[in-house]
Amino acid sequence: MSANFSRIMCHSRYHHRRAVERPAAVRHDPTLRASDTDRESVVSELREHGAAGRLDVDELEQRVGAAYAARTHGDLGGLLADLPARTPARVVAAPRRHDHGWGGFLAVNLALVAIWAVTGAGYFWPAWVMVWWGFALVMKSGPGLLRLR
């Protein structure tokens, strides 16, 4: 009985996995039925082309209506046939700063020294903060400081 139970439980996952792994050529067959997600994707792309000035308002409205009425991938593809293909947006990573907290260390310790000086400049108590925090920052950023450029 447990063998039948596990086969029943795994049955839907097996078919789901097979459906997700369909080849790209099969997914974009013009005779296949289009899903709501496919229609929304085409409408989104049409709106981008309209915003770029490639489609006037009337033509955009007509094509959006046709996209929502489309039944197959071929119907949807015809709406984008005379427009340039959308290029995937490239993600440009911001240059990494290797500050490791030294700016905050400097600002806080300058403020502590100013407080020490204003309150009478007796025992230099900011040294405790400077030594321990500085030690922690050196341990944190040490490999980066020693790296050759």
N, C-alpha and C positions, 0 to 999 in steps of 0.2 A: 504494500500500500504506500509506503514512503517513496518508492521509486516513481509511482504514478503521480504522487503529489508534487515531487520536485520537477517532474516533466511538465506538469500543468503550470506550476509557478514560473518556470523559466521560459515557457512557450512565448509569452507576449514580448519578453525582452529579446528573444532570438529574432523575432520578426521585426521588431523595432530597429535593432542593430542593422539588420539586412537592409531595411528601407533607408536608413541614414547613409549607408555606404554605397549607394547607387552611383554608378559612374556619371561624370559630368555630361557625357554625350547623351545619356538617356534622359537626364533631368531637363535638358534644353531641346529636346525633340519638339519641333513645332506642332506636332499632332497631339501632344500631351495636354491634358487639361491644366489650366492655370489656377493657382490657389489665391486666396485673398492676400497673402503675403507677397506673392509675385505681382499682383496688381498694385498694391501699395508701393512696392519698390519702384515700379515703372512710373507711377504718379509722382513719387518723390523726385525721380530723375527728370521728369518733364517739368516740374516746378523749378528745378535748378536751371534748366535750359531757358525757361521763361524769365527767370531772374537775371540770367546772363544776357538777355535780349535776343536770343535766337528764335523765340516764338512770341508772336504778339498775343494780346489778351484773348482775342476770339479763337485763334488757333489753339492756344493752350487749353481753353475751356472745352473745345471740341475734342481734343486728344485725351483730356482727363476723363470726359464722359465715355469715350470709346474704350479707354483702359478699364474703367469699372464695368463695362459691358462685355469685355473680352472673355472668351471661353478657353482659348488655347494659348500656348506660348507663341505660336505663329502670329496670332492676332496682336499680342503685346509687342512682339519684335517689330512688326510693321509700323508701330507708332514711333519707334526710335530709329528707324532705318536711315533717315536722312539727317540725323543728328550725330555729332561726334561722341564717341564712347567716353564714358566717365572714367577718368583716371583715378586710381586709389590715392587717397591723401597720404602723403608721406609725413611721418611723425619725426619731427626734428627735436632731438634731445637737447635740452639746455646744457651749456657747459657746466660741468660739475665744479663746485667750489670746494676746496679742501681746507675750510676754515677751522673745523673741529672745535669751535667754541672760543678761539683765541680773542676774537673781538669782544665778546661778552666778558671774558676774563679781564681784559685790559680796561674796559669801561667800569666794571664793578670795583676793581682794585684802585683805579684813579679816584672814584667816589669815596672809597674807604680811606685813602690817604688824605683826601681833602677834609673828611670828617675828623680824622685824627689830628690834622693840623689846626683846624678851627677849635677843637675842644682842648687845646693846650699842649699838644705835641709832647706828651710824656712817654710812657712805655709804648713802643711801636707794635701795638696789637694787630694791625693789618697783615703783619708778616705771617701769622698763622693761616689766614685765608690764602695768601699768596703762595705759600709753600705747599699746602695740601692740594689746592685746586690746580696749581701749576704742575705738581707731580702727576695728578690724574690726567691732565691734558697732554703731558709729554708721553705718558704710557699709551694714551689713546691715539695720538698722531705720530708717535715715534717712527714707525715703519715708513710713513709717508714723508717724513722729514729726511730720512736717510736714503730714499730712493734717488738714483741717478737720473738725470733728465736726458 
